[in-house]
Amino acid sequence: MLKAATGKAGFTPGVERVLRAVAQAHRETGIPITTHSESSVRGGLDQQKLLLEEAWTCPRGHRARR
């Protein structure tokens, strides 16, 4: 399982770099991605947007619908 997270600082350049690397590793290996985000800054929506830009698909699992 590939894991990435965003915290209270939000979507920083470092976080973006890590999420893109996680997406690349997923594409190359097929290993599932799991993420965590700080709900107070709604980072999960930014995570989804970036991962989808990187051609990631979420065939099953949980996605926020806000």
N, C-alpha and C positions, 0 to 999 in steps of 0.2 A: 504494500500500500504506500502510495506517495502522499505525503502530508505537507500542507502549507497553511499559514495562518496570517490574518491581519489583526492588528491590535488597535488600541485607542488612538495611536498616531495616524491611523488611516492608511491610505494607499500611497505609500512612499515609493521613491525610485528603487530602493532596495527590495521592497516587497514585490514590486512589479517584476524585477529581475528574477526573483526566486519563483514567482508564479509562472513566468514564461519558461523557465528551466524545467519546472515540474511538468508543464504541458508538453514540452519537447520530449522529456523522458517517457511520458505516457504514450505519445505517438510512436516512439521507437520500440517500446517494450510491451505495451498493452496493459501495464500495471494500472489498477484503478487509482483515482485521485480522491482524497478526502481533504476537506478544508475546515477551518474554524474561523469565525470572525467575531468581532466585538459588536454586539447588537446595537449598542448606543450610537455607533457611527455608520451602521448599515453597510459594512464592508463586504458582506456576502454578495450584494448586487454587483459591485465593482469586480469582485472575483469572477463571477459568472460571465460578465461582459468580456473580460480579458481572456478567460479560458475559451470562450466561444470564438473569439478573434483568432485564437491559435488552433482552430479547427478541432476542438475537443467536442465530443458529444457525451451526453449523460443518458445512457440507455435505461438506467433504473436508478433509484435512490431518491434523495430529497433535494428539492430546490425551493428556495423562498419564492413566494408568489406575490410580492408586494410591489 
